[in-house]
């Protein structure tokens, strides 16, 4: 019976991308000769190489083989983690990722770049071997004979995964004469013995000219299930010299154990070493076709479905009784029906929250791309930049997270390029030479807030204003607040860069940031203080599927206003209504004047007679740092609604973000506050409205 391995290719690719993320993160954080970090990187590379060979990605396997050899030399202490080597390994990660993406998408790879990096790896390996040989010869510290000393300490669970140490030793024996000494120090008392666990360890002496790589390959299927040491034999090392193996790989002795005795090995017919998939701890890839869900969330979902089925069954029985009953007997049945409906509502809400929980992922999925980007961009611009991440476990809908990635990239690049100064400038200003970019995420008011802040120079108010005047965005004599001036950087094509580079200066980016965030139903604001830095604040809904909204009625039509946009609702007081420029009504709310917006007139449902304004309510909403007062007839209550896209079923309509179906089967339109502001500006005031003498006098 043959097995079609193609069905596992997608899983291999996703796990490989995760492994590459692990390698990249560990390389960026690598401090000195951190053995544990190097081991983690090595395991990830080894898993990719092994899987590439299994699934037919020969080029990936061949390229990764060289990377694995470099890492093996690092973890054995024969090579130091220099900045040049770390840079080469990071470039190698990029090449492997590109090859895997090309294999997944059926695209072409940059063969020249991959060949260049591959040649650099081969050159580094050649230098390493020469340096190692020269060093040993010059210092006379180690007299190496032909062969290897191997210390093999498997985990107790190794047998349960189908791995047999005898088969490994048989494979070693094919490489040369082999002597084996069994270590019984880990054996527990007989009463505590688990017959399916492995409590033995071995010291092995392999003679001959087999390479370290060939020896390591024998143990590749169990390397994540054992402690393994491979070192050259010394000329004076005899069959019993293995007792001098480093203590760091020997487990502590178990009370009551017997001492080790040499055990001969019998020849075992050669057979394939069983594959025990090794996987390293890893970060999830930013692009994948699946979500790895915590089992607790699945269990909660299954339990709620069970409760929902029980409730539904109860209601069915009550319904059957109602059909056969009459008169006074209906009252108890109706009470039970109402009780069942209330329970059904609770269970449905919990089920909805459980299902949404499955789609929620920690925002670290989006944040994890930035350490490498900050590292590379800082080096390119000659700046020292430290990245600080906070709130990585804050959860966000997978769809929202996938779409917020590009805006975050633009904002982080902007902070490094425009905000963080060069080390010389920072030191002269009394700051640390290294600047800091801080990404922070947290929940607030049922939404998620993402802040990108830096301790750089801040926005240059005068330069932004002069550039805006030059481009005709504002009049030369126009007076603007700091917030309004800072907001100008989001204008299409706006840039203050003195020269165009591949990082900035083309006037694209910030307007796209705001556009993409608005498309998600969110907003972005900027705060800046000269010499101290800037903070960009993004507010987003937790999900694009469910919306918490306020249902309002306007001239017989019902609309949904997102709760995220609502500041407050007030009853109109005529003395606070003022007229501006004969085209605009404003409402004085405490210390500010807020433009009044008639929804029915703006959306084409007819003009609102002024005499009815005093009988209406105002819903004060906010977006992009501006406020509007929406005129409504009634507030019908708050509820969660399922969003249906207008583009899918009709077409995009400015001022509307979608529609929903209410409990009575009717359709209500969901308002887009930012879009309403745009429509209002295009209309130039209040269509269909003329001020009264009272307002003209005001």
LINMO-V195354 format. One record per residue. N is the residue number from 0. PHI is phi as a letter, one per 20 degrees, with the letter a starting at -180 (999 if undefined). Layout:
n: [N:N]
phi: [PHI:PHI]
//
This chain:
n: [0:1:2:3:4:5:6:7:8:9:10:11:12:13:14:15:16:17:18:19:20:21:22:23:24:25:26:27:28:29:30:31:32:33:34:35:36:37:38:39:40:41:42:43:44:45:46:47:48:49:50:51:52:53:54:55:56:57:58:59:60:61:62:63:64:65:66:67:68:69:70:71:72:73:74:75:76:77:78:79:80:81:82:83:84:85:86:87:88:89:90:91:92:93:94:95:96:97:98:99:100:101:102:103:104:105:106:107:108:109:110:111:112:113:114:115:116:117:118:119:120:121:122:123:124:125:126:127:128:129:130:131:132:133:134:135:136:137:138:139:140:141:142:143:144:145:146:147:148:149:150:151:152:153:154:155:156:157:158:159:160:161:162:163:164:165:166:167:168:169:170:171:172:173:174:175:176:177:178:179:180:181:182:183:184:185:186:187:188:189:190:191:192:193:194:195:196:197:198:199:200:201:202:203:204:205:206:207:208:209:210:211:212:213:214:215:216:217:218:219:220:221:222:223:224:225:226:227:228:229:230:231:232:233:234:235:236:237:238:239:240:241:242:243:244:245:246:247:248:249:250:251:252:253:254:255:256:257:258:259:260:261:262:263:264:265:266:267:268:269:270:271:272:273:274:275:276:277:278:279:280:281:282:283:284:285:286:287:288:289:290:291:292:293:294:295:296:297:298:299:300:301:302:303:304:305:306:307:308:309:310:311:312:313:314:315:316:317:318:319:320:321:322:323:324:325:326:327:328:329:330:331:332:333:334:335:336:337:338:339:340:341:342:343:344:345:346:347:348:349:350:351:352:353:354:355:356:357:358:359:360:361:362:363:364:365:366:367:368:369:370:371:372:373:374:375:376:377:378:379:380:381:382:383:384:385:386:387:388:389:390:391:392:393:394:395:396:397:398:399:400:401:402:403:404:405:406:407:408:409:410:411:412:413:414:415:416:417:418:419:420:421:422:423:424:425:426:427:428:429:430:431:432:433:434:435:436:437:438:439:440:441:442:443:444:445:446:447:448:449:450:451:452:453:454:455:456:457:458:459:460:461:462:463:464:465:466:467:468:469:470:471:472:473:474:475:476:477:478:479:480:481:482:483:484:485:486:487:488:489:490:491:492:493:494:495:496:497:498:499:500:501:502:503:504:505:506:507:508:509:510:511:512:513:514:515:516:517:518:519:520:521:522:523:524:525:526:527:528:529:530:531:532:533:534:535:536:537:538:539:540:541:542:543:544:545:546:547:548:549:550:551:552:553:554:555:556:557:558:559:560:561:562:563:564:565:566:567:568:569:570:571:572:573:574:575:576:577:578:579:580:581:582:583:584:585:586:587:588:589:590:591:592:593:594:595:596:597:598:599:600:601:602:603:604:605:606:607:608:609:610:611:612:613:614:615:616:617:618:619:620:621:622:623:624:625:626:627:628:629:630:631:632:633:634:635:636:637:638:639:640:641:642:643:644:645:646:647:648:649:650:651:652:653:654:655:656:657:658:659:660:661:662:663:664:665:666:667:668:669:670:671:672:673:674:675:676:677:678:679:680:681:682:683:684:685:686:687:688:689:690:691:692:693:694:695:696:697]
phi: [999:e:d:e:f:f:f:e:f:g:f:g:f:f:f:f:f:f:f:f:f:f:g:f:f:f:f:f:e:f:d:m:e:f:f:f:f:f:f:f:f:f:f:f:f:f:f:f:f:f:f:f:f:f:e:n:e:f:f:f:f:f:f:f:g:f:f:f:f:g:f:f:f:f:f:e:n:e:b:e:e:f:g:f:f:f:f:f:f:f:f:f:g:f:f:f:f:f:f:f:f:f:f:f:e:m:d:e:d:e:f:f:f:f:f:f:f:f:f:f:f:f:f:f:f:f:f:f:f:f:f:f:f:f:f:f:f:f:e:m:f:c:e:e:e:e:q:c:d:c:d:c:c:f:f:g:e:f:f:f:e:n:e:d:g:f:f:f:f:f:f:f:f:f:e:r:g:c:d:c:c:e:d:d:f:e:f:e:g:g:f:e:f:d:f:e:d:d:d:e:c:c:d:c:d:d:e:o:d:f:f:g:f:f:f:f:f:f:e:f:e:c:f:e:c:a:d:c:c:c:b:f:f:e:f:e:e:e:f:e:f:f:f:e:g:g:f:f:e:e:f:f:f:e:g:n:e:e:f:f:c:f:c:f:d:e:f:d:g:f:b:f:f:f:e:d:g:d:c:e:f:b:e:f:f:f:c:b:e:b:c:e:d:f:f:f:f:f:f:f:f:f:f:f:f:f:f:f:f:f:f:f:f:f:f:f:f:f:f:f:f:f:f:e:d:b:m:f:f:f:f:f:f:f:f:f:f:f:f:f:f:f:f:f:f:f:f:f:f:f:f:f:f:f:f:f:f:f:e:e:c:f:f:g:g:e:f:f:f:e:g:f:f:f:g:f:f:f:f:f:e:m:d:e:c:d:d:d:d:c:m:f:e:f:e:b:g:g:f:f:f:f:e:e:g:f:g:f:f:g:f:f:f:f:f:f:f:e:e:f:e:f:g:f:f:f:f:f:e:n:d:f:f:e:e:c:d:d:d:c:c:a:e:b:m:m:c:d:d:d:d:d:c:b:d:e:e:n:f:e:g:f:f:f:f:f:f:f:f:g:e:m:f:c:f:g:e:f:e:c:f:g:f:f:f:f:f:f:f:e:f:g:m:f:b:d:f:f:b:e:c:f:d:b:o:e:m:c:p:f:f:f:g:f:f:f:f:f:f:e:m:d:b:c:c:c:c:b:c:g:n:d:p:c:c:d:d:d:d:c:f:f:b:e:e:c:c:e:c:d:e:c:d:c:l:n:d:d:c:d:d:g:f:f:e:e:e:a:c:c:e:f:d:g:f:e:e:c:d:c:l:l:c:b:e:c:c:e:d:l:d:c:d:d:f:e:c:e:f:f:f:f:e:n:e:o:e:e:f:f:f:e:f:f:e:d:d:d:d:e:c:b:b:l:m:d:d:c:d:e:e:c:e:b:d:e:o:d:a:e:c:e:e:d:f:f:f:f:d:b:a:f:c:f:n:c:e:r:b:b:d:e:f:e:n:e:d:c:e:e:f:d:f:f:f:f:f:f:f:f:f:f:f:m:p:d:f:m:c:c:f:e:g:f:f:f:f:f]
//
